[in-house]
Amino acid sequence: MRRTFTAEFKARVGLEAVRGEKTVQEIGTLYEVHPNRVSDWKIYRKHQRRAKSGGENHCAANPFSQPSASARIFFSRLTIIDLPK
């Protein structure tokens, strides 16, 4: 069965990763999420913060500024598949 996460949960975990107080591995263990997902959410949060702060040429640096196939692929990967143990 696939686990799905709310946008709020992804934002909270991503923000915690951006803060850098804990490693991605520690955050993943804490929230029972694979570290790769934490890294994805961290990258997304960094891009959001850059866009909101009005950084120079943030649209060119932000691959999520325009809906594209690569963005859809990225968001589709934000779900974890629970494999039977």
C-alpha positions in Angstrom: 0.0 0.0 0.0 1.2 3.4 -0.9 1.8 6.1 1.7 0.7 9.6 0.9 1.7 12.7 2.6 -0.1 16.0 2.9 1.5 19.2 1.6 1.7 20.5 5.2 3.7 17.4 6.2 6.0 17.7 3.3 6.5 21.4 4.0 7.2 20.8 7.7 9.8 18.1 7.0 11.4 20.1 4.2 11.7 23.2 6.3 13.3 21.2 9.1 15.8 19.8 6.6 16.6 23.3 5.3 17.2 24.6 8.8 20.1 22.1 9.0 19.8 21.4 12.7 19.5 17.6 12.0 20.9 15.5 9.2 18.6 14.2 6.4 19.0 10.7 7.8 17.9 11.8 11.3 14.9 13.6 10.0 13.9 10.6 7.9 14.2 8.3 10.9 12.2 10.7 13.1 9.3 11.0 10.6 9.6 7.5 9.2 10.3 8.7 5.7 13.1 7.6 3.4 16.0 10.1 3.4 15.6 10.5 -0.4 12.1 11.9 0.1 13.4 14.3 2.7 16.1 15.5 0.3 13.5 16.1 -2.4 11.3 18.1 -0.1 14.3 20.0 1.1 15.2 21.0 -2.4 11.6 22.0 -3.1 11.5 24.2 0.0 14.8 25.9 -1.0 13.4 26.8 -4.3 10.2 28.1 -2.7 12.2 30.3 -0.3 14.4 31.7 -3.2 11.3 32.5 -5.2 9.5 34.2 -2.3 12.6 36.3 -1.4 12.7 37.7 -4.9 16.2 36.4 -5.5 17.8 37.4 -8.8 16.6 35.4 -11.8 14.9 33.0 -9.5 12.7 31.7 -12.3 15.6 30.4 -14.3 17.1 28.7 -11.2 13.8 27.3 -10.1 12.8 24.3 -12.2 9.3 24.4 -10.6 8.4 27.9 -11.8 6.8 26.6 -15.0 4.7 23.4 -15.1 6.6 20.9 -17.2 7.1 17.2 -17.6 10.1 17.2 -15.3 8.1 19.0 -12.5 5.3 16.5 -12.8 7.8 13.7 -12.5 9.4 15.3 -9.4 6.0 15.7 -7.7 5.0 12.1 -8.6 8.1 11.0 -6.7 7.0 12.7 -3.5 5.0 9.6 -2.5 6.6 6.6 -0.9 5.6 3.0 -1.7 5.4 0.8 1.4 7.0 -2.5 0.5 5.9 -5.6 2.5 8.6 -6.8 5.0 
